[in-house]
Amino acid sequence: MKQHIPVLLEEVLKALRCDRPGIYVDCTVGAGGHTSHILASSPENRVIGIDWDNEAIDTARENLKAFGERVTFIREDYSSIDSILNDMKISEADGFLFDLGLSSMQVDSEERGFSFRQDSPLDMRMDMRKEATAADLVNNLEAGELVRILREYGEEKWAKRIVSAIVRERNKEAITTTLRLADIVCSAIPHTYRPDRIHPATRTFQALRITVNRELDLIDKAIKDAISHLKRGCRICVISFHSLEDRIVKQTFRTIEKGCICPPRIPYCICGLKKEITVLTRKPIRPSATEIISNPRSRSARLRVAERV
């Protein structure tokens, strides 16, 4: 298997209890790191590996070829879980896993434009079938919309200064590479106010990536659809990597756990909603210090787990 370190691996395997034979759905299969261990946990386990990145599917297929027909690959985004399982005539699964972060493979790719570590085309599409790239957003969106994106999806307090610099530079020449954008962002943030622990362009790149791939729009639906196909007594695990994702996961779990939404003054339920899950992680599980040392990219990971009732 190509070098790949799955995040929070032991915690995920323990939470999913995948030593019990069953059908598991890895909704973000990536290079297949988590899936390989799920399959190895029981010789009877099957995994449906979903990913919208064709390169990830190809890599996972190569990495997991030893498991043969025990793993099925689907190139689609995770909001299509319901239709995928219905098409496969699978009504219930024994566990679901979402790893919402970028894979190391995507970050390190010189062609995909997710990172400012090398000079790459400003792309950021996880699904290369999509038309709009990060370069399209940076060069064509109105300044006000770019400011909104950086504030909402990057939580960037210097959004207006950054966008002013972007507009100024794109009027001279189109911004088409990662390093040029990163340099523009850095120039817009006063040196004394630049963050200590992350690159100054991190939040801008995050905001653009989320927008290009509509990442936050898909999470709530995907979790609800997964839970609707989850066997009673089985579990769903969701790993997120920043507060925006984690907030959606937390709120979605909380809403589904609550069930009834009728006002307290009504003596009996009329909404028909019932509690579907029990949330097992009131606070997210974070990687250990040992894991962070061995895999620094895991440092911002947060795992939330719920069980179907």
C-alpha positions in Angstrom: 0.0 0.0 0.0 1.2 3.5 -0.8 2.2 5.5 2.2 -1.0 6.7 3.9 -1.7 7.3 7.6 -5.4 7.2 8.4 -6.4 9.7 11.1 -7.7 8.5 14.5 -7.5 4.9 13.3 -7.7 3.0 16.6 -10.5 5.3 17.8 -12.5 4.7 14.6 -12.1 0.9 14.7 -13.1 0.8 18.3 -16.2 3.0 17.8 -17.4 1.1 14.7 -16.8 -2.3 16.4 -15.9 -3.6 13.0 -14.6 -6.8 14.3 -18.2 -7.8 14.0 -18.9 -9.1 10.5 -21.0 -6.7 8.4 -21.3 -4.2 5.6 -19.5 -0.9 6.2 -19.7 2.3 4.1 -16.6 4.4 3.9 -18.1 7.6 2.5 -14.7 9.2 1.8 -12.5 6.3 1.0 -9.5 8.3 -0.1 -6.5 6.1 -0.5 -8.2 3.3 1.5 -6.4 3.6 4.8 -9.4 3.2 7.1 -11.0 0.7 4.8 -8.0 -1.6 4.7 -8.2 -1.9 8.5 -12.0 -2.4 8.5 -11.6 -5.2 6.0 -8.8 -6.7 8.0 -10.9 -6.7 11.2 -13.0 -9.6 10.1 -12.7 -11.8 7.0 -16.4 -11.5 6.5 -16.5 -7.7 6.3 -17.5 -5.9 3.2 -16.9 -2.2 2.5 -18.5 0.2 0.0 -15.9 2.8 -0.7 -17.3 6.1 -2.0 -15.2 9.1 -3.2 -15.8 11.9 -5.7 -12.1 12.0 -6.5 -11.2 9.7 -9.4 -7.5 9.6 -8.5 -8.5 8.6 -5.0 -10.6 5.7 -6.3 -7.8 4.5 -8.6 -5.3 4.6 -5.7 -7.7 2.9 -3.3 -8.4 0.2 -5.9 -4.7 -0.5 -6.2 -4.1 -0.4 -2.5 -7.0 -2.7 -1.6 -6.7 -5.2 -4.5 -5.7 -8.0 -2.1 -9.3 -7.8 -0.6 -10.8 -8.6 -4.0 -14.6 -8.4 -4.2 -15.0 -7.6 -0.5 -14.7 -3.9 -1.4 -16.9 -2.0 -3.9 -15.8 1.4 -5.3 -18.3 4.1 -6.2 -17.2 7.4 -7.7 -19.7 9.9 -6.3 -20.0 12.5 -3.6 -21.2 11.4 -0.2 -24.5 13.2 -0.5 -25.6 10.4 -2.9 -25.5 7.7 -0.2 -29.2 7.1 -0.3 -29.3 6.5 -4.1 -26.1 4.5 -4.0 -27.4 2.0 -1.4 -30.8 1.8 -3.0 -29.3 1.0 -6.4 -27.2 -1.7 -4.7 -30.3 -3.1 -3.0 -28.7 -2.5 0.4 -31.3 -1.3 3.0 -29.1 -1.3 6.0 -25.4 -1.1 6.8 -23.4 -2.0 9.9 -21.4 1.2 10.1 -20.7 4.5 8.3 -17.4 6.5 8.3 -16.9 10.0 7.0 -13.4 11.5 7.0 -14.1 15.0 5.8 -10.5 16.2 5.5 -8.3 16.5 2.5 -6.1 13.4 2.0 -2.4 13.6 2.0 -2.5 12.5 -1.6 -4.6 15.5 -2.6 -2.5 18.0 -0.6 0.7 16.7 -2.1 -0.6 16.6 -5.7 1.3 19.1 -7.9 -1.7 19.4 -10.3 -4.7 19.8 -8.0 -3.9 23.2 -6.5 -5.0 22.4 -2.9 -1.8 23.5 -1.3 0.6 26.5 -1.4 3.6 24.2 -0.7 4.3 24.0 -4.4 3.4 26.1 -7.4 0.3 24.5 -9.0 -2.6 25.5 -11.1 -5.3 27.1 -8.9 -7.8 24.3 -9.3 -9.0 22.7 -6.0 -11.7 20.5 -7.5 -12.1 17.2 -5.7 -14.3 16.0 -8.6 -12.6 16.9 -11.8 -16.0 16.6 -13.6 -17.0 19.9 -12.0 -16.5 23.0 -14.2 -15.7 25.9 -11.8 -12.2 26.0 -10.3 -10.7 28.2 -7.6 -9.1 30.3 -10.3 -12.6 31.0 -11.7 -13.8 32.2 -8.4 -10.7 34.3 -7.7 -10.8 36.0 -11.1 -14.5 36.4 -11.8 -16.5 36.8 -8.6 -17.4 40.3 -7.4 -15.3 41.6 -4.5 -18.3 41.5 -2.1 -18.9 37.9 -2.8 -15.3 37.0 -2.3 -15.2 38.8 1.0 -18.3 36.8 2.1 -16.7 33.5 1.1 -13.5 34.3 3.0 -15.3 35.4 6.1 -18.0 32.6 6.1 -15.9 29.6 5.1 -12.4 30.7 6.1 -13.3 32.8 9.2 -10.7 35.2 7.9 -10.8 38.5 9.7 -8.5 40.2 7.0 -11.0 39.2 4.3 -11.5 42.8 3.0 -7.8 43.5 2.8 -7.1 40.2 1.1 -9.9 40.7 -1.5 -8.7 44.2 -2.2 -5.3 42.9 -3.0 -6.7 40.1 -5.1 -8.8 42.5 -7.2 -5.9 44.8 -7.6 -3.6 42.0 -8.9 -6.2 40.3 -11.1 -6.8 43.6 -12.9 -3.1 43.4 -13.9 -3.0 39.7 -14.8 -5.3 36.7 -14.1 -4.4 34.8 -10.9 -3.9 31.2 -12.0 -1.4 29.6 -9.6 -1.3 28.7 -6.0 1.9 30.5 -5.1 0.8 33.7 -6.7 -2.4 33.7 -4.7 -0.6 32.8 -1.5 1.9 35.7 -2.1 -1.0 38.1 -2.6 -2.7 36.9 0.6 0.5 37.3 2.6 1.1 40.8 1.3 -2.4 41.8 2.4 -2.0 40.8 6.1 0.2 43.0 8.3 3.3 41.1 9.3 2.7 41.5 13.0 -0.8 40.1 12.7 0.1 37.0 10.8 -0.9 33.7 12.6 1.9 31.8 14.3 0.8 28.2 13.8 -0.5 28.3 10.2 0.5 29.8 6.9 -1.2 33.2 6.4 -3.0 31.9 3.3 -4.5 28.8 5.0 -7.9 30.3 5.7 -8.2 31.7 2.2 -7.4 28.4 0.6 -9.8 26.6 2.9 -12.6 29.0 2.0 -12.1 28.6 -1.7 -11.8 24.8 -1.5 -15.1 24.6 0.5 -16.8 26.9 -2.1 -15.5 25.0 -5.2 -16.7 21.7 -3.8 -19.8 22.8 -1.9 -18.5 20.8 1.0 -20.6 22.3 3.8 -23.8 22.0 1.8 -23.5 18.2 1.6 -22.7 17.2 5.2 -26.1 17.5 6.8 -27.9 15.5 4.1 -25.2 12.9 3.9 -25.3 12.2 7.7 -29.2 12.0 7.7 -29.2 9.6 4.8 -26.5 7.5 6.3 -28.4 7.2 9.6 -31.6 6.2 7.7 -29.6 3.2 6.4 -27.9 2.4 9.7 -28.8 -0.8 11.5 -30.1 -0.5 15.1 -27.3 -0.8 17.5 -24.7 0.2 14.9 -22.7 3.4 14.6 -21.7 6.3 12.5 -18.3 8.0 12.8 -17.6 11.5 11.4 -14.1 13.0 11.4 -13.9 16.7 10.7 -10.9 19.1 10.5 -12.2 22.6 11.2 -14.9 24.2 13.3 -17.3 24.8 10.4 -17.5 21.1 9.6 -17.6 20.1 13.3 -20.4 22.5 14.1 -22.6 21.0 11.3 -21.9 17.5 12.5 -22.6 18.4 16.1 -25.9 20.2 15.2 -27.1 17.4 12.9 -26.4 14.7 15.5 -28.2 16.8 18.2 -31.2 17.4 16.0 -31.6 13.7 15.1 -31.0 12.6 18.7 -33.7 15.0 19.9 -36.4 13.7 17.7 -39.7 15.4 18.6 -39.8 19.1 17.9 -43.3 19.9 19.2 -43.6 22.8 21.6 -43.6 21.8 25.3 -47.2 23.1 25.8 -48.5 20.4 23.5 -49.4 17.3 25.6 -48.6 14.8 22.9 -46.4 14.5 19.9 -47.9 15.7 16.6 -44.7 16.1 14.5 -44.1 12.3 14.2 -40.3 12.7 14.7 -38.7 10.1 17.0 -35.3 9.9 18.5 -33.1 7.9 16.0 -29.6 8.0 17.6 -27.8 8.4 20.8 -24.7 10.6 20.6 -21.8 8.9 22.2 -19.3 11.8 22.1 -20.6 14.9 23.9 -17.1 16.3 23.2 -15.2 15.2 20.1 -12.4 12.7 20.3 -9.1 14.3 19.5 -5.8 12.6 18.4 -3.3 11.7 21.1 -0.1 13.6 21.4 1.7 10.5 20.1 -0.4 10.5 16.9 0.1 14.2 16.3 3.9 13.7 16.6 3.8 10.8 14.1 1.2 12.4 11.8 1.2 16.2 12.2 -1.7 16.6 9.8 -4.0 14.9 12.4 -3.6 17.7 14.9 -7.0 19.4 14.0 -9.0 16.2 13.6 -12.2 15.7 15.6 -14.2 12.5 15.8 -17.9 12.4 16.7 -19.8 9.1 17.1 -23.5 8.2 17.3 -25.4 4.9 17.6 -28.7 4.0 16.0 -31.4 3.2 18.5 
